Amino acid sequence: MLTIHGYEGGPLVDGGAHLDDPLFWPVHLGSCLRGDDAQRAAFGADLDAAMELYGALSAESAWPTFTVPLRSGHTVHVVYRNVDADRGVDYLMHHPDWPRAEVIARDDGHFMGPGMAWPELLSVARQSASDGDARLLLLFPALGDARLPDDAPATLTTALAARTAIAEPAAVARTLLENQGQWTAPHWQSVDGTLTNDGGHSYRNPRNSFALPAERLREISEALNAE
């Protein structure tokens, strides 16, 4: 059984086997696929199979957990929080020196985030030579960025084409980028090396009463941008 220091809940189980399932990705990205047209484009004829997979991912007896190590020694954890009536996906960061893992985003009915800017998402993906596309898609629901570069659709399209069976990955990539997370995409700014945003639901907006401490914000920023 897996454990994440300071994270209450479980039982956590390794979800790594799902990463090789092309259908896992549109299921995982489901909160960013709003509307019937987006669902049809992402799932095609596989909607029934997708619902069956979602049921397995949501089982209270096993919480699929994914681990993304960073070069800094930090780790990003993605946990399917399968609590009855409070299901969602938690995005956390941890370092061995921290007393507990810190939640940077929650993808659920009481969403919190975003947890990452586009350059950070790209940096984390590029920190691995073998599974960069998987990292990009796994952490995409934690994204929120009002200033996307012109090549963002092409980058996301490439990842979708590599990891999914979606017939028109470019169209789905555009939809995902138009519906980043459940929050309004914020603006990010760097002050003394710390990247923060102006989102009203973000732990990385220092003006929010629930924001992470300044030192933690700095360390998270450095870790996510250490390409």
C-alpha positions in Angstrom: 0.0 0.0 0.0 1.3 3.4 -0.9 1.6 6.3 1.5 2.0 10.1 1.0 3.4 11.8 4.0 0.7 13.8 5.8 -2.1 12.9 3.3 -5.1 11.4 5.0 -7.1 8.9 3.0 -6.7 5.7 1.1 -6.1 3.0 0.4 -3.7 4.4 -2.1 -2.7 2.0 -5.0 -0.2 2.4 -7.8 -2.2 3.6 -10.9 0.7 3.3 -13.2 -0.8 0.6 -15.3 -3.5 2.9 -16.5 -1.0 5.2 -18.2 -0.7 2.7 -21.1 -4.5 2.6 -21.6 -5.5 5.0 -24.4 -9.0 5.4 -22.9 -7.6 6.5 -19.5 -6.6 9.8 -20.8 -10.0 11.2 -22.0 -11.5 9.9 -18.7 -8.8 11.7 -16.7 -9.3 14.9 -18.7 -13.1 14.7 -18.4 -13.6 17.8 -16.3 -12.1 19.8 -19.2 -14.3 18.2 -21.8 -17.5 20.1 -21.4 -20.5 19.6 -23.6 -21.7 16.8 -25.8 -19.5 17.7 -28.8 -16.4 17.6 -26.6 -17.4 14.2 -25.2 -18.1 12.7 -28.6 -14.8 14.0 -30.0 -12.9 12.6 -27.1 -14.6 9.2 -26.6 -16.1 8.4 -30.0 -17.7 5.0 -29.8 -16.0 4.1 -26.5 -18.2 6.1 -24.2 -19.6 2.9 -22.5 -16.1 1.5 -22.0 -15.1 4.9 -20.6 -17.9 4.9 -18.1 -16.8 1.4 -17.0 -13.2 2.6 -16.6 -14.3 5.6 -14.6 -16.2 3.2 -12.3 -13.0 1.3 -11.7 -11.0 4.4 -11.1 -13.6 5.6 -8.6 -13.8 2.5 -6.4 -13.7 3.3 -2.7 -11.6 0.2 -2.1 -8.6 1.4 -4.2 -7.5 5.0 -4.8 -5.3 5.1 -8.0 -2.2 7.2 -7.3 0.3 8.5 -9.8 3.8 9.7 -9.0 5.8 12.2 -11.0 9.4 12.7 -9.7 11.1 16.0 -10.4 14.8 16.7 -10.8 14.8 18.9 -7.7 14.0 15.9 -5.5 10.3 17.0 -5.2 7.5 14.7 -6.2 4.1 15.5 -7.7 1.4 13.1 -6.6 -2.0 12.7 -8.4 -4.5 10.9 -6.2 -8.1 9.7 -7.1 -9.8 10.6 -3.9 -12.6 8.1 -3.8 -14.6 9.2 -0.9 -18.3 8.6 -1.2 -20.1 11.9 -2.0 -16.7 13.7 -2.2 -14.9 12.1 -5.1 -12.2 14.1 -6.9 -8.6 14.2 -8.0 -6.0 15.8 -5.7 -2.7 17.2 -7.0 0.0 17.4 -4.4 3.7 18.2 -4.1 6.1 16.8 -1.5 9.7 16.8 -0.6 11.4 14.6 1.9 12.3 17.7 4.1 8.6 18.8 4.3 6.5 17.6 7.2 3.6 16.8 4.8 2.6 17.0 1.2 1.0 20.2 0.0 -2.2 20.2 -2.1 -1.7 22.5 -5.1 -5.0 21.8 -6.9 -8.2 19.8 -6.5 -10.3 18.7 -9.4 -13.8 18.1 -8.0 -17.1 19.8 -7.2 -15.4 22.1 -4.7 -12.4 22.7 -7.0 -9.3 24.6 -5.9 -6.6 25.8 -8.3 -5.0 26.1 -10.7 -1.8 24.5 -9.5 0.4 25.2 -12.5 1.2 27.6 -15.3 1.8 26.4 -18.8 5.6 26.8 -18.7 5.6 24.8 -15.5 3.5 22.0 -17.0 5.9 21.9 -20.0 8.9 21.9 -17.7 7.7 18.9 -15.7 6.9 17.1 -19.0 10.4 17.7 -20.4 12.1 16.5 -17.2 11.5 13.0 -18.5 12.9 11.7 -21.8 10.6 8.7 -21.9 7.1 9.7 -20.6 6.9 13.4 -21.2 3.5 13.1 -23.1 2.1 11.1 -20.2 3.3 13.7 -17.7 1.7 16.5 -19.7 -1.7 14.9 -19.9 -1.6 13.6 -16.3 -1.0 17.1 -14.9 -3.1 19.0 -17.4 -6.2 19.3 -15.2 -4.1 21.3 -12.7 -3.3 23.9 -15.4 -4.7 27.4 -15.5 -3.0 30.1 -17.6 -4.5 33.0 -19.3 -1.4 33.6 -21.5 -0.8 30.5 -23.5 1.9 30.5 -26.2 1.0 30.0 -29.8 2.5 26.5 -29.9 0.4 25.2 -27.0 -2.3 23.6 -29.2 0.4 21.8 -31.2 2.2 20.6 -28.1 -1.0 19.2 -26.6 -2.1 17.7 -29.9 1.2 15.8 -30.1 0.7 14.3 -26.6 -2.9 13.3 -27.4 -1.9 11.7 -30.6 0.9 9.7 -28.9 -1.1 8.5 -25.9 -4.8 8.2 -27.0 -6.9 6.8 -29.8 -8.8 10.1 -30.3 -9.7 10.5 -34.0 -9.1 14.3 -34.1 -6.6 15.1 -31.4 -6.1 18.7 -32.7 -9.8 19.5 -32.1 -9.8 18.0 -28.7 -6.6 19.9 -27.8 -8.3 23.2 -28.7 -11.3 22.3 -26.5 -9.0 21.3 -23.5 -7.1 24.6 -23.8 -10.3 26.6 -24.0 -11.6 24.9 -20.8 -8.6 24.7 -18.6 -9.7 23.2 -15.2 -12.8 24.4 -13.5 -11.5 27.8 -12.6 -11.1 31.0 -14.6 -7.6 30.9 -16.1 -5.5 33.4 -14.1 -2.5 35.5 -15.0 0.8 34.5 -13.6 3.7 36.8 -12.5 7.2 36.2 -11.2 8.5 38.2 -8.3 12.0 37.4 -7.0 11.9 34.0 -8.6 8.5 33.0 -7.2 5.7 32.4 -9.7 2.3 33.3 -8.4 -1.1 33.9 -9.9 -4.2 36.1 -9.3 -6.7 33.2 -9.2 -9.4 33.4 -6.6 -9.3 29.7 -5.9 -5.6 29.1 -6.1 -3.2 28.1 -3.3 -0.5 29.9 -5.3 -2.2 33.3 -5.0 -0.5 34.9 -2.0 -3.5 37.3 -1.6 -5.8 34.4 -0.8 -6.3 33.7 2.9 -5.7 30.0 2.3 -2.5 30.5 0.2 0.6 28.4 0.9 3.3 30.1 2.9 5.8 32.3 1.0 8.7 30.0 1.4 6.7 27.0 0.2 5.5 29.1 -2.8 9.1 29.8 -3.7 10.2 26.2 -3.4 7.3 24.9 -5.5 8.0 27.5 -8.2 11.7 26.5 -8.3 10.9 22.8 -8.5 8.3 23.1 -11.2 10.5 25.3 -13.3 13.7 23.3 -13.0 13.7 21.9 -16.5 
